[in-house]
Amino acid sequence: MTLEQHIEELRAELRGVVDPRELRQIAVELEAAEIKLAALERASLLALEQGR
């Protein structure tokens, strides 16, 4: 599963959660995954710019 797919699954889970503890847990995991994806995208862009 790609990181993007994982993020989409977490977003889908959030829509159906009613338990506040589970909601917080999924939200924290989603935020961490989004931060990781942003870092990977920045690193990829930097690598492309350095290759020019």
PyMOL Python script that loads the backbone (N, CA, C, O; Angstrom):
from pymol import cmd

cmd.read_pdbstr("""\
ATOM      1  N   MET A   1       0.846  -1.172   0.000  1.00  0.00           N
ATOM      2  CA  MET A   1       0.000   0.000   0.000  1.00  0.00           C
ATOM      3  C   MET A   1       0.896   1.241   0.000  1.00  0.00           C
ATOM      4  O   MET A   1       1.875   1.314   0.742  1.00  0.00           O
ATOM      5  N   THR A   2       0.549   2.198  -0.830  1.00  0.00           N
ATOM      6  CA  THR A   2       1.327   3.427  -0.870  1.00  0.00           C
ATOM      7  C   THR A   2       0.935   4.338   0.288  1.00  0.00           C
ATOM      8  O   THR A   2      -0.106   4.150   0.919  1.00  0.00           O
ATOM      9  N   LEU A   3       1.765   5.304   0.551  1.00  0.00           N
ATOM     10  CA  LEU A   3       1.473   6.270   1.607  1.00  0.00           C
ATOM     11  C   LEU A   3       0.196   7.052   1.280  1.00  0.00           C
ATOM     12  O   LEU A   3      -0.602   7.348   2.170  1.00  0.00           O
ATOM     13  N   GLU A   4       0.012   7.377   0.017  1.00  0.00           N
ATOM     14  CA  GLU A   4      -1.194   8.091  -0.396  1.00  0.00           C
ATOM     15  C   GLU A   4      -2.449   7.254  -0.131  1.00  0.00           C
ATOM     16  O   GLU A   4      -3.466   7.779   0.322  1.00  0.00           O
ATOM     17  N   GLN A   5      -2.374   5.957  -0.415  1.00  0.00           N
ATOM     18  CA  GLN A   5      -3.507   5.064  -0.160  1.00  0.00           C
ATOM     19  C   GLN A   5      -3.792   4.970   1.340  1.00  0.00           C
ATOM     20  O   GLN A   5      -4.949   4.968   1.760  1.00  0.00           O
ATOM     21  N   HIS A   6      -2.739   4.895   2.132  1.00  0.00           N
ATOM     22  CA  HIS A   6      -2.891   4.829   3.583  1.00  0.00           C
ATOM     23  C   HIS A   6      -3.603   6.081   4.094  1.00  0.00           C
ATOM     24  O   HIS A   6      -4.492   5.997   4.941  1.00  0.00           O
ATOM     25  N   ILE A   7      -3.207   7.232   3.577  1.00  0.00           N
ATOM     26  CA  ILE A   7      -3.839   8.497   3.985  1.00  0.00           C
ATOM     27  C   ILE A   7      -5.324   8.491   3.615  1.00  0.00           C
ATOM     28  O   ILE A   7      -6.164   8.903   4.415  1.00  0.00           O
ATOM     29  N   GLU A   8      -5.643   8.036   2.432  1.00  0.00           N
ATOM     30  CA  GLU A   8      -7.043   7.980   2.010  1.00  0.00           C
ATOM     31  C   GLU A   8      -7.853   7.028   2.895  1.00  0.00           C
ATOM     32  O   GLU A   8      -9.001   7.316   3.235  1.00  0.00           O
ATOM     33  N   GLU A   9      -7.257   5.902   3.265  1.00  0.00           N
ATOM     34  CA  GLU A   9      -7.950   4.961   4.151  1.00  0.00           C
ATOM     35  C   GLU A   9      -8.191   5.571   5.523  1.00  0.00           C
ATOM     36  O   GLU A   9      -9.260   5.390   6.106  1.00  0.00           O
ATOM     37  N   LEU A  10      -7.209   6.288   6.038  1.00  0.00           N
ATOM     38  CA  LEU A  10      -7.379   6.945   7.330  1.00  0.00           C
ATOM     39  C   LEU A  10      -8.472   8.008   7.267  1.00  0.00           C
ATOM     40  O   LEU A  10      -9.276   8.132   8.190  1.00  0.00           O
ATOM     41  N   ARG A  11      -8.501   8.771   6.183  1.00  0.00           N
ATOM     42  CA  ARG A  11      -9.559   9.778   6.014  1.00  0.00           C
ATOM     43  C   ARG A  11     -10.939   9.123   5.981  1.00  0.00           C
ATOM     44  O   ARG A  11     -11.893   9.637   6.566  1.00  0.00           O
ATOM     45  N   ALA A  12     -11.037   8.001   5.301  1.00  0.00           N
ATOM     46  CA  ALA A  12     -12.307   7.273   5.233  1.00  0.00           C
ATOM     47  C   ALA A  12     -12.708   6.764   6.616  1.00  0.00           C
ATOM     48  O   ALA A  12     -13.879   6.826   6.992  1.00  0.00           O
ATOM     49  N   GLU A  13     -11.734   6.263   7.367  1.00  0.00           N
ATOM     50  CA  GLU A  13     -12.012   5.789   8.721  1.00  0.00           C
ATOM     51  C   GLU A  13     -12.522   6.917   9.603  1.00  0.00           C
ATOM     52  O   GLU A  13     -13.441   6.722  10.398  1.00  0.00           O
ATOM     53  N   LEU A  14     -11.927   8.096   9.464  1.00  0.00           N
ATOM     54  CA  LEU A  14     -12.336   9.241  10.281  1.00  0.00           C
ATOM     55  C   LEU A  14     -13.804   9.584  10.080  1.00  0.00           C
ATOM     56  O   LEU A  14     -14.491   9.984  11.020  1.00  0.00           O
ATOM     57  N   ARG A  15     -14.277   9.429   8.861  1.00  0.00           N
ATOM     58  CA  ARG A  15     -15.676   9.767   8.563  1.00  0.00           C
ATOM     59  C   ARG A  15     -16.658   8.857   9.294  1.00  0.00           C
ATOM     60  O   ARG A  15     -17.804   9.243   9.525  1.00  0.00           O
ATOM     61  N   GLY A  16     -16.220   7.654   9.660  1.00  0.00           N
ATOM     62  CA  GLY A  16     -17.143   6.718  10.284  1.00  0.00           C
ATOM     63  C   GLY A  16     -16.949   6.505  11.775  1.00  0.00           C
ATOM     64  O   GLY A  16     -17.656   5.700  12.380  1.00  0.00           O
ATOM     65  N   VAL A  17     -16.013   7.204  12.368  1.00  0.00           N
ATOM     66  CA  VAL A  17     -15.684   6.979  13.773  1.00  0.00           C
ATOM     67  C   VAL A  17     -16.590   7.805  14.679  1.00  0.00           C
ATOM     68  O   VAL A  17     -16.848   8.980  14.417  1.00  0.00           O
ATOM     69  N   VAL A  18     -17.069   7.172  15.751  1.00  0.00           N
ATOM     70  CA  VAL A  18     -17.872   7.892  16.732  1.00  0.00           C
ATOM     71  C   VAL A  18     -17.188   7.948  18.102  1.00  0.00           C
ATOM     72  O   VAL A  18     -17.485   8.832  18.906  1.00  0.00           O
ATOM     73  N   ASP A  19     -16.290   7.025  18.368  1.00  0.00           N
ATOM     74  CA  ASP A  19     -15.586   6.988  19.645  1.00  0.00           C
ATOM     75  C   ASP A  19     -14.496   8.070  19.665  1.00  0.00           C
ATOM     76  O   ASP A  19     -13.606   8.067  18.814  1.00  0.00           O
ATOM     77  N   PRO A  20     -14.562   8.993  20.631  1.00  0.00           N
ATOM     78  CA  PRO A  20     -13.586  10.096  20.677  1.00  0.00           C
ATOM     79  C   PRO A  20     -12.132   9.638  20.778  1.00  0.00           C
ATOM     80  O   PRO A  20     -11.250  10.256  20.181  1.00  0.00           O
ATOM     81  N   ARG A  21     -11.873   8.576  21.518  1.00  0.00           N
ATOM     82  CA  ARG A  21     -10.492   8.084  21.631  1.00  0.00           C
ATOM     83  C   ARG A  21      -9.986   7.527  20.307  1.00  0.00           C
ATOM     84  O   ARG A  21      -8.849   7.774  19.903  1.00  0.00           O
ATOM     85  N   GLU A  22     -10.844   6.780  19.647  1.00  0.00           N
ATOM     86  CA  GLU A  22     -10.460   6.224  18.344  1.00  0.00           C
ATOM     87  C   GLU A  22     -10.294   7.345  17.316  1.00  0.00           C
ATOM     88  O   GLU A  22      -9.394   7.304  16.477  1.00  0.00           O
ATOM     89  N   LEU A  23     -11.163   8.332  17.391  1.00  0.00           N
ATOM     90  CA  LEU A  23     -11.071   9.483  16.491  1.00  0.00           C
ATOM     91  C   LEU A  23      -9.729  10.185  16.651  1.00  0.00           C
ATOM     92  O   LEU A  23      -9.072  10.514  15.664  1.00  0.00           O
ATOM     93  N   ARG A  24      -9.327  10.409  17.886  1.00  0.00           N
ATOM     94  CA  ARG A  24      -8.045  11.074  18.148  1.00  0.00           C
ATOM     95  C   ARG A  24      -6.874  10.227  17.656  1.00  0.00           C
ATOM     96  O   ARG A  24      -5.926  10.751  17.072  1.00  0.00           O
ATOM     97  N   GLN A  25      -6.941   8.932  17.891  1.00  0.00           N
ATOM     98  CA  GLN A  25      -5.866   8.033  17.469  1.00  0.00           C
ATOM     99  C   GLN A  25      -5.703   8.052  15.945  1.00  0.00           C
ATOM    100  O   GLN A  25      -4.584   8.120  15.436  1.00  0.00           O
ATOM    101  N   ILE A  26      -6.806   7.992  15.236  1.00  0.00           N
ATOM    102  CA  ILE A  26      -6.746   7.996  13.779  1.00  0.00           C
ATOM    103  C   ILE A  26      -6.270   9.359  13.278  1.00  0.00           C
ATOM    104  O   ILE A  26      -5.494   9.437  12.326  1.00  0.00           O
ATOM    105  N   ALA A  27      -6.733  10.428  13.918  1.00  0.00           N
ATOM    106  CA  ALA A  27      -6.318  11.773  13.518  1.00  0.00           C
ATOM    107  C   ALA A  27      -4.815  11.965  13.692  1.00  0.00           C
ATOM    108  O   ALA A  27      -4.165  12.579  12.846  1.00  0.00           O
ATOM    109  N   VAL A  28      -4.267  11.448  14.773  1.00  0.00           N
ATOM    110  CA  VAL A  28      -2.822  11.544  15.012  1.00  0.00           C
ATOM    111  C   VAL A  28      -2.059  10.750  13.950  1.00  0.00           C
ATOM    112  O   VAL A  28      -1.053  11.220  13.417  1.00  0.00           O
ATOM    113  N   GLU A  29      -2.540   9.558  13.651  1.00  0.00           N
ATOM    114  CA  GLU A  29      -1.892   8.728  12.631  1.00  0.00           C
ATOM    115  C   GLU A  29      -1.979   9.398  11.253  1.00  0.00           C
ATOM    116  O   GLU A  29      -1.020   9.366  10.482  1.00  0.00           O
ATOM    117  N   LEU A  30      -3.124  10.000  10.952  1.00  0.00           N
ATOM    118  CA  LEU A  30      -3.298  10.701   9.686  1.00  0.00           C
ATOM    119  C   LEU A  30      -2.345  11.887   9.584  1.00  0.00           C
ATOM    120  O   LEU A  30      -1.714  12.095   8.548  1.00  0.00           O
ATOM    121  N   GLU A  31      -2.245  12.652  10.649  1.00  0.00           N
ATOM    122  CA  GLU A  31      -1.347  13.808  10.639  1.00  0.00           C
ATOM    123  C   GLU A  31       0.105  13.374  10.420  1.00  0.00           C
ATOM    124  O   GLU A  31       0.837  14.008   9.660  1.00  0.00           O
ATOM    125  N   ALA A  32       0.513  12.304  11.080  1.00  0.00           N
ATOM    126  CA  ALA A  32       1.878  11.803  10.912  1.00  0.00           C
ATOM    127  C   ALA A  32       2.121  11.350   9.471  1.00  0.00           C
ATOM    128  O   ALA A  32       3.183  11.612   8.907  1.00  0.00           O
ATOM    129  N   ALA A  33       1.150  10.680   8.884  1.00  0.00           N
ATOM    130  CA  ALA A  33       1.294  10.213   7.507  1.00  0.00           C
ATOM    131  C   ALA A  33       1.359  11.391   6.533  1.00  0.00           C
ATOM    132  O   ALA A  33       2.131  11.367   5.575  1.00  0.00           O
ATOM    133  N   GLU A  34       0.550  12.414   6.780  1.00  0.00           N
ATOM    134  CA  GLU A  34       0.571  13.591   5.910  1.00  0.00           C
ATOM    135  C   GLU A  34       1.894  14.345   6.023  1.00  0.00           C
ATOM    136  O   GLU A  34       2.403  14.856   5.026  1.00  0.00           O
ATOM    137  N   ILE A  35       2.448  14.417   7.223  1.00  0.00           N
ATOM    138  CA  ILE A  35       3.751  15.057   7.416  1.00  0.00           C
ATOM    139  C   ILE A  35       4.832  14.264   6.686  1.00  0.00           C
ATOM    140  O   ILE A  35       5.704  14.844   6.039  1.00  0.00           O
ATOM    141  N   LYS A  36       4.771  12.951   6.789  1.00  0.00           N
ATOM    142  CA  LYS A  36       5.757  12.110   6.102  1.00  0.00           C
ATOM    143  C   LYS A  36       5.658  12.275   4.589  1.00  0.00           C
ATOM    144  O   LYS A  36       6.678  12.372   3.907  1.00  0.00           O
ATOM    145  N   LEU A  37       4.438  12.306   4.064  1.00  0.00           N
ATOM    146  CA  LEU A  37       4.250  12.486   2.628  1.00  0.00           C
ATOM    147  C   LEU A  37       4.793  13.844   2.175  1.00  0.00           C
ATOM    148  O   LEU A  37       5.454  13.934   1.140  1.00  0.00           O
ATOM    149  N   ALA A  38       4.520  14.881   2.936  1.00  0.00           N
ATOM    150  CA  ALA A  38       5.018  16.218   2.579  1.00  0.00           C
ATOM    151  C   ALA A  38       6.544  16.240   2.569  1.00  0.00           C
ATOM    152  O   ALA A  38       7.153  16.848   1.689  1.00  0.00           O
ATOM    153  N   ALA A  39       7.157  15.581   3.540  1.00  0.00           N
ATOM    154  CA  ALA A  39       8.619  15.531   3.595  1.00  0.00           C
ATOM    155  C   ALA A  39       9.185  14.775   2.396  1.00  0.00           C
ATOM    156  O   ALA A  39      10.188  15.190   1.816  1.00  0.00           O
ATOM    157  N   LEU A  40       8.555  13.684   2.030  1.00  0.00           N
ATOM    158  CA  LEU A  40       8.999  12.914   0.862  1.00  0.00           C
ATOM    159  C   LEU A  40       8.852  13.722  -0.424  1.00  0.00           C
ATOM    160  O   LEU A  40       9.720  13.676  -1.295  1.00  0.00           O
ATOM    161  N   GLU A  41       7.756  14.457  -0.537  1.00  0.00           N
ATOM    162  CA  GLU A  41       7.544  15.280  -1.725  1.00  0.00           C
ATOM    163  C   GLU A  41       8.576  16.401  -1.803  1.00  0.00           C
ATOM    164  O   GLU A  41       9.090  16.698  -2.881  1.00  0.00           O
ATOM    165  N   ARG A  42       8.881  17.023  -0.666  1.00  0.00           N
ATOM    166  CA  ARG A  42       9.904  18.076  -0.649  1.00  0.00           C
ATOM    167  C   ARG A  42      11.269  17.515  -1.029  1.00  0.00           C
ATOM    168  O   ARG A  42      12.004  18.135  -1.797  1.00  0.00           O
ATOM    169  N   ALA A  43      11.606  16.363  -0.503  1.00  0.00           N
ATOM    170  CA  ALA A  43      12.896  15.745  -0.808  1.00  0.00           C
ATOM    171  C   ALA A  43      12.977  15.392  -2.292  1.00  0.00           C
ATOM    172  O   ALA A  43      14.026  15.550  -2.915  1.00  0.00           O
ATOM    173  N   SER A  44      11.886  14.921  -2.845  1.00  0.00           N
ATOM    174  CA  SER A  44      11.855  14.576  -4.256  1.00  0.00           C
ATOM    175  C   SER A  44      12.036  15.818  -5.128  1.00  0.00           C
ATOM    176  O   SER A  44      12.785  15.789  -6.105  1.00  0.00           O
ATOM    177  N   LEU A  45      11.359  16.895  -4.781  1.00  0.00           N
ATOM    178  CA  LEU A  45      11.508  18.139  -5.535  1.00  0.00           C
ATOM    179  C   LEU A  45      12.927  18.676  -5.438  1.00  0.00           C
ATOM    180  O   LEU A  45      13.491  19.146  -6.427  1.00  0.00           O
ATOM    181  N   LEU A  46      13.495  18.604  -4.258  1.00  0.00           N
ATOM    182  CA  LEU A  46      14.867  19.069  -4.068  1.00  0.00           C
ATOM    183  C   LEU A  46      15.831  18.247  -4.923  1.00  0.00           C
ATOM    184  O   LEU A  46      16.733  18.797  -5.555  1.00  0.00           O
ATOM    185  N   ALA A  47      15.637  16.948  -4.939  1.00  0.00           N
ATOM    186  CA  ALA A  47      16.499  16.076  -5.749  1.00  0.00           C
ATOM    187  C   ALA A  47      16.380  16.414  -7.231  1.00  0.00           C
ATOM    188  O   ALA A  47      17.377  16.413  -7.953  1.00  0.00           O
ATOM    189  N   LEU A  48      15.175  16.701  -7.679  1.00  0.00           N
ATOM    190  CA  LEU A  48      14.966  17.067  -9.079  1.00  0.00           C
ATOM    191  C   LEU A  48      15.654  18.395  -9.395  1.00  0.00           C
ATOM    192  O   LEU A  48      16.278  18.539 -10.447  1.00  0.00           O
ATOM    193  N   GLU A  49      15.543  19.349  -8.497  1.00  0.00           N
ATOM    194  CA  GLU A  49      16.179  20.658  -8.717  1.00  0.00           C
ATOM    195  C   GLU A  49      17.693  20.536  -8.735  1.00  0.00           C
ATOM    196  O   GLU A  49      18.358  21.225  -9.509  1.00  0.00           O
ATOM    197  N   GLN A  50      18.239  19.687  -7.910  1.00  0.00           N
ATOM    198  CA  GLN A  50      19.700  19.523  -7.860  1.00  0.00           C
ATOM    199  C   GLN A  50      20.214  18.784  -9.092  1.00  0.00           C
ATOM    200  O   GLN A  50      21.380  18.922  -9.461  1.00  0.00           O
ATOM    201  N   GLY A  51      19.363  18.016  -9.713  1.00  0.00           N
ATOM    202  CA  GLY A  51      19.756  17.274 -10.897  1.00  0.00           C
ATOM    203  C   GLY A  51      19.788  18.102 -12.169  1.00  0.00           C
ATOM    204  O   GLY A  51      20.270  17.646 -13.206  1.00  0.00           O
ATOM    205  N   ARG A  52      19.278  19.306 -12.085  1.00  0.00           N
ATOM    206  CA  ARG A  52      19.230  20.176 -13.288  1.00  0.00           C
ATOM    207  C   ARG A  52      20.540  20.775 -13.617  1.00  0.00           C
ATOM    208  O   ARG A  52      20.651  21.520 -14.590  1.00  0.00           O
TER     209      ARG A  52
END
""", "prot")
cmd.dss("prot")
cmd.show_as("cartoon", "prot")
cmd.util.cbc("prot")
cmd.orient("prot")
